[in-house]
Amino acid sequence: MLKVLIIDDQPAVRTALETLFEVHGLPAVSVGSPEEGLHLLATEDIGAVVQDMNFAQANTDGAEGVALFRRIRELDADMPVLLMTAWTALETAVRLTKEGAADYVAKPWDDDKLVRTVKNLVNLRALSQENTRLRAQGNRARRSLAAQHDLRGVVYTSPQMHEVVRLAVSIAPSDVPVLITGPNGSGKEKLAEIVQANSRRRDRPFVRVNVGALPENLFEAELFGAEAGAFTGATRMRVGRFEAADGGTLFLDELGTLPFTAQAKLLRVLQTGEFERLGSSTTRKANVRLVSATNVDLPRAIATGQFREDLYFRLNVIELFVPPLADRPDDILPLAEHFLVEHAKREGKPPMRLGDEARAALLNHDFSGNVRELQNRIQRAVLVELSDTITPGDLGLAAARPDGRKPSPTALSPLAGGAASGPPAAQRAAPTDAASLEERAGIEEALLRAGGVVAKAAAEMGLSRQALYRRMERLGIVMERRPR
């Protein structure tokens, strides 16, 4: 279990703090000098540091505390440090919080507040270590998957997307129909390519059909073919998509837009494998694996009589759900970097980079248009930016703030009133039970550490952005939009 490291030159203070923390289930170890503290930091499993600001009786300006804090940051930049200060060093402690200190507590301290703060810091440290371990484990799993399968250059780091890709390659060798669901622009077609590339039909045709772009009166001719003269304007024989995909895979995109009358014709082909070209009585057969994609809620469409239930079950032997980009914030920056290289090369520009403010703005954005929107914003930035560094303005997002702080459409203060961007939060009283207060404090700390970036705080806590919003609503944490 992670320990609390107390660094204070007063034995009475060390004893009091050790006793206080251990009574509340926090193992603690204490030392009287910065040198001893740095040694323990390098050798013990420390979850948080509580350090004094002065270690010599003649010194009251906090300079020793500043030096110790900065050495701790050099050893471990992510170590939570809580400063304990008398009023004489208060200004220095405030300055150090801007450099990354978790918080400061004035002497004499409030026991309950101190325990709650330290417990939250230790929990966050443990969560951060677990997230690091899981990310390393996930990186190994992704590398292993990519080494064994053709992933068609898909870019992701999130565990959510890894699970979808892993399932796609595992079912690819089978010939069963696959239904890929998810919002527009989330990457459904890329997943269909992965299924095809890892199937036994990988060297056979992969025929794509955008069902939503087919006029209803041409649907039959497009999918099944037509003889010359079958309809006005049909001057020559047309091979349909099923026939073209014989032996391979037929990908039907935007399946949910398929007219009801056309659904019966598609169902017959799936049941028998047989079809006729328009204007012909000759029955033909095609050996085709069907992969479909839709952003439509098909069970709801079935309930309203807009989609055939029997066709749905024919198509949905295996379902792959691609989460929206907002639910996998770990993928935002890797995808942005990938698109940046891709579009800069395409436009004949030298290598470009995302500035810190641009990265923060991307993490704060909701991306209702998903991966497609992200790609479009990066393409726009490459076209309009004349230097080698992308700014939020290039992305069409929040411009840099006049005070130099990181911009974002949701630059938020987790402790103030107001309206949050994202799912609306009901105005409700904050819970008062101990467990909820602890959970609330932990979320507020995570939001503060993330600079108000909800997606970043959610990722640190191992939650989706929507899950974090729901917890914030339940706990009465209301966000305030800061002026840009």
N, C-alpha and C positions, 0 to 999 in steps of 0.2 A: 504494500500500500504506500502511496506517495506521502512524504512527510512535509511538515512545515518547518522551514529553517528560520530561526530567530537570531538576528545579529544585533546585539545591544551590549554596551559596556557595563550596564548596571545589573548586578546579580539578582537583585530583588525583582526587577522588571522581567528578566528572563524566567525566573521561577514562576512568577505570576502568569505569564503568557503560556508557558509550558503546561501548567496546571489547567488553565482555562481551556486550552485547545484539546487536551487529552480527555477532559471531562465531557467534551462534546464530540468525542470520537475522532479527533484529528491527531494522529501521532506527530510529535514535535521534537526537534532537536535544537539546542541553542548554543551559541558561542559568543565570546566577548569582544572579538576583534574582526576587522574585515578580512585579514589574512586567513584566519581559521574558517571564516564563512566561505571564502572562495575555495578552500581546500575541500570542505564538505560538499559544496556545490558540484565539484568535479568527481566526487567519489560516492555520494549518496544519491538515492532516488528521490529527488526533491520536487514537490508539487507547487510550492509557492514560497517566496521569501518575504519575511517581515523584517525590515531593517530600520535601524535608528539613523538619524541624520548627523549626529555628533558623537565622537568617540573619545575625545580628550576634554577634560574639564575646562581648559582655557579656550576651547573653540565653541562658538555658538552660531557661526554663520552658515553651517550646513555643508561646507566645502568637502569635508570627509565623506559625507553621505553621497554627494554628487560623484565623487571619484569612485566610491564603491558601486553605486548604481551603474555607472558606465562600464566598469570592469565586469559586472554581472552580465550586462548586455553583450559584451564582447564574447563571454563564454557561452552564453545561451540567449539569443535575441528574443526567444519566445517565452522565457521564464517570467511568470507573473511576479511583480515586485510591489509590495505594499509599504509605503513610507510612513514611519512614525515620527512625528515632529512636535516640538514645542513651538510656541508662537513666533519665536525669533527666527526660525528657519522655514516658516510657512510659505513665504514667497518663493523660496528655492524649491520647496516640494511641489508647488503648483507648476513651476517651470518644468520640473522633471516629468510630471504627468503628460505634458505636451511632447516629451521625448519618448514616451512609451511606458512610463510607470502605470501600474494598474489603478492606483488611487493613493490617497494619503489619509492618515488618521491622526488627529491631534491628541496629545497627552494632556490630562488623563483620558482614557478611551471609554467608550460605551461598550460593555461586554457583548451584548446581544448583536449590535451592529458589526462589531469586529469579527465575531464568530461567523456571522452570516456572510460577510464579505470574504473572509479567508476560505470558508467552505466552498463558496461559489468559484473562487479562483482555483482551488485545488481540483474541483470537479471539471472545470473548463480545461485545465491542464491535462487531466486524465482523458477527457474526450478528445483533445487535440492529439495526444499520443496515440489513441486508438484509431483516430482518423488517418494519421500518418501511417500506422501499421496497415490499415485496410487499403490505403492508396498504394502502398508498396506491394501488397498482395495482389491488388487489382492490376497494377502495372505488369507484374509477372504473368498474371492470367491472360491479359490482353496480348502480351508478346507471344505467349505460347499459342494462343488462338490464331494469331496472324501468321505464325510460323507453319501451322498445320493446314490452314485454309486460305482461300482467296477471298479477302474481305473487300475487294474492289476499291481500295483506298479510303474506306470510311474513316472519319476522324471522330474520336470520342475519348473521354476519360471517365465518364460517370458510370457507376455500377449499374444504374438503371438501363443504360444503353448497352452495356456489356452483356447483360442478361438477355436482352432482345437478340443481339447478334449471335450469342452462343446458341440460343434456341433455333435461330434461323439456319445455322450451319449443321445443327444436329438433325433437323428434319429435312434438309435439302436432298439427301440421297433418295428419299422416298418419293413416290410419284403422286402422293395425296395432294388434293387442292389446298391452297394456302390463302387465307384472307388476312390482308395487312390493314390494320385500322390505325387511326390517329388523325390529328388535326392537319389542315392544309399546310404544306411547307415544312413538315416535320422530318421528312426523309424516307417516305414509304417506298418510292421508286428505287432508291439506293438499296433498301432491304430486299426488294424483289430481285435486283441484280445479284445480290449475295446468294440468294436461294438458287438462282440459275447457275451461277459460277461454281457452286459446290455440289451440283446435282449430277446424276449420271448423264444428263442431257447437255452438259456444259459445252460440247462441241457442235451442238445442233442449233437450229434457229431460235432466237429469242425475239419474239414479235410483240411490239407494244401497241396498244390501242387505247386512245383517250376516248372512253365511251361518252363522256360529257360533250365532246366536240362533234359527235356524229349526229346528223339530222335523223329524226325518227324514220323518215321514208327511205333513207339509205342504209339503215342499220343492217338489214338482211344482206344486201349486196356487199357491204364492206366485210362482214364477218364470214359469209358463206360463199361469196362470189356471184357472178352473173354472166349469163351467155350474151353474146352480141344480139341486140334487138330486144332484150328482156324488158327494157323501159326506154322512154324517150331520152336520147343522148347516149345510150349504150351502144357505141359503134363497134366495139370489139369485146372479146371475152375478158372478164376480170377474174383473177384468182383471189379468193377471199382469205381473210387472215387465218382462219382455222387451217385451210389448206397450206398456206405459206409456212405455218408453224409445225407442220407434220413432223413428228419425231422430236420436237423441241418443246418450248414453253411459250404459252400465250399469256401476256400480262394485260389484264383489263383494269385500267386506271379509272378512277371516279365511277366505280360500279354503282354507287347509290343513285346516280342520275339516269340509270337505264330505264326506259319507258316500260310500263307494266306489260304492254302487248309483246314487247321484245323479250321480256323475261321468260315467257313460255317457250319461245323458240330456242333460247339459250339452254333452258332446262332439258329440252328434248335431246340436244347434242350431248349434254353431260351424261344423260342416262344411257344413251345408245351408242354414242360416238359417231352417229350418222347424220348427214345433212345433204341437201340438194342445192346446187347453184340456182339462183333466181332465173327462171325461164327454162329450167331443165328438169326432167323427171328421173335423171340418173342419180341413184343414191351413192354417195361417196363416204368414205371413212377417213378419219384423221386421228393419229395417236398423239394427243396433245396433253401436256400437263398445264393446268390452269392456276395462275396466281392472280389474285384480284386485290384491289386496294380501294378504300373509301374513307371519307371523313364523316359520312352519314351514320347516325345511330340506327343501324338496320333493325334491331329488335323493336325500336319505337316505330320505324317505318312499317314493319309488319303489323303492329298493333293498329295503325291508322289505315291499313289496307293499301299501302303504297309499294310494298315489296312482298314477293311471294315467300312464304315460310319454307316451302319445299326446296326452292332454289337456294335460300340462305343456308340450309343444312347441307346441301350439296357442295357449296363453295367453302363453308366454314368447318372443314375437318380439322385444320390447325389454324389458330388465330395468333398473329403477331401484332402486339400493340406498341406503337412507337410513341413514347411520351412527348408532350410539348416541350420546347426548349426551356421554358420557364421552370419546369419541374426537374431539370438537370443542368443547373447553373455551372457545374464543373466543365461542361462542354463548350460554354460560350467563348472563352478566350482561346482554347485550342483551335476551334473552328475559325474564329476571327483571324488568328495568325495564319492558318492554312489558306484562307481566302485572300488574305493580304499578299502573300507570296504569289499566289496564282494570278491575281488580277494585275499586280505590278508587272509581272513577267509578260502577261498578255498585252498590256498597254505599252510595253517597251520602256518601263521606268526602272530606275535603279532600286535596290532593296529598300523597303520602307519598314517603319516600326510603329507600333501603337504607343502613344505617350501615356504616362500614368493617368492623366485625367480622362483620356479616351477609354482606357481599360476600366476605370471606375464607372464611367457613364454606361458602358456596355453591360457591366454587372448589375447596374441599377435598372436597366430598361426591361420592360415586361415581355417584349418580343411576341406580341400577339400573332405576328406573321411567321414565327418560328425560324427555322434555319434559312428559309428562303429570304426572309426579311433581313437577317443578319448578313447574308451574302450580298444583298442589294445595297445595304448601307456601306459595307466595305468597298464595293465597286464604286459607289458614289465618292467615297473618301479618296480613293486612288485617283479618280479623275479630277477632283477639284484641288487636291493638296499639291502645292508647288515644292515644298521641302520634303525631307525624308521622314517626318514625324506626323502621325495622324492625330488630330485633335477632336474633341467632342463636336465642334462645329462642322468639321468635315463629314462626320457621321450623321449629321442632321439631328444631333441630340443636344443636351444642355451645353451651353458655352461655358468657358472658364469663368469662375467667380472672381469679382474684383479683389477680394481679400486673399486670393491665392489658394483657397481651400478647394479640395476636390469637388467638382460639380457632379450633379446627378439630378434626374427628374424626381428622384425620391431621396433627396438629401434630408435626412430625418433626425429629429431628436426624440429618443424613445421615452423621455421623461416628461414631455410636454403634452398639452392638449391640442386637439385639431384633428384633421382628417388625413388618413393615410392613403397613399396610392396603393392599388391592389384591391383585394376583396374588401368590401365595406365592413367596418367594425362597428358593432352595436355599442352605444354608449351605456356602459354598465358599471356598477360598482366593483372595485377590485376585491378579490377574495381576501379573507383575513385569517384563514387557517394557516398553520405553520408550514405545511408542505407546499401549499400554493404560493405563499410568500417567498419561500426558498426558490421555487420554480420561476416565479416572476423576476426575482432578483438575478437569477442566472441568465434569463433571456435578456434583461436590460444590460447586464455586463457584456453579453455576446454582441448586442447591437452597438454598444459603445466601442468595443474593441474593433468592430467592423466599420466604424465611422458612419453608422446609420444605414449601411448597405444591407438591406434585408436578405438578399440572395446570398451574400457572403456570410452573414451570421447564420443563416439556415444551413449552408454547407458545412460550416464549422461545427454545428450541433448535430450534423448527420440527418437533417430533415429536408423535406422539399419546402419550397417557398410557401406553398399553400398550407402545408402543415404548420409552419411557424406562424403564419397569419391567424390560423384557427386558434392556436394556443394564446397568441396575443389578445385575440378577441375575448377568449374565455377568461383571461386573467386581467382584463381591463387595461391593457397597455395600448394607449392611443398615441399615434404618431403625429408630429407636426411637420408640415412641409415648410422648409426654410426658404426664404426669398432667394432667388437666383441673382 
